[in-house]
Amino acid sequence: MQNTPSQALQSALEHHYGALYRQIRQKTSATVEGIVISGSGLNTALEHYPAEEILDLHDIEGFPMPTVKGHSSFLRIITIEGKRIAHYTGRCHLYEGFTLQDSLAQVALGKMLGATFTILTNSAGGMHHTYTAGDIMLLSDSLNLMLRPVQRDWLRGLTGSARASEPTLDYGRMASGEAILSTEWRKRIVPDLSARGVPFHQGTYIGLTGPTFETPAEARMYRKFGEAVGMSTVHEAEFARVCGMQVAACSLITNMLPESAAVNVSHDEVIHAAAIGAPRVAAFIAAACRCA
């Protein structure tokens, strides 16, 4: 008898993340409604929400640990606008050497803890001429240029080839014209965020593998297709939709991409700009939770 999509998903999640989930369940019995994943330098944006529980993910054997400055490795159970949230204070990136499976662990485990929605944040380079460092951009759409599509790669082993013993899952794309980011949810967030007095943009986020910043030629090319560029988020958003969750995402613009001449950008500058803009990201998260 063929599995239903939900049974296939449950089987696939157990296959890849069951051991991590059982370790987490030994430390918390919490059931959550949503997930928040913090981007570079944004791990303190939600520190004013008291944690009901804090898990040090170093204590979870096999959990992928972020190595990039501005990311920490805690899972905080917090309540935002009446919604119980699993807040990950950092993420691991593909450019750190992690597999796609590793980089999707937080989304998968959030789903297994009961989440029905995912809120993703990131620090990004701005490309629209009206953007400045410190602005936030709600993602209206995304462009995955990581060359690592979730549909093809999630069930592949480290050898790069599918194993016959792995559960199969139908990764059929959404209907033509439907974005991975949840349009109706974003439409509810926009007036709520405006009512909070927080200025924001809306645009397309381009996800690259990284870890290098863009050359002027690359910046000119990317500017034709989107308004912000970064090294995360797109695969997490796609996988959250595969898991049946609604997805909202926000970029904090930490630097502007060059148009003609090389501009030196350091990760320290990104972290500094993120710390300044974190309150705007926190307001977005609160609006998203309230409207979820």
Buried (B, 14 or more C-beta within 10 A) or exposed (E): EEBEEEEBBBBBBBBBBEEBBEBBEEBBEBEBBBBBBBBBBBBBBBBEBEBEEBBEBEEBEEBBBBEBEBBBBBBBBBBBBEBBBBBBBBBBBBBBEBBBBBBBBBBBBBBBBBBBBBBBBBBBBBBBEEBEBBBBBBBBBBBBBBEBBBBEBBBBEEEEEEEEEBBEBEBEEEEEEEBBBBEEBBEBBBEBBEEBEBEBBEBBBBBBBBEEBBEBEBBBEBBEEBBBBBBBBBBBBBBBBBBEBBBBBBBBBBBBBBEEEEBEBEBEEBBBBBBEBBEBBBBBBBBBBBBB
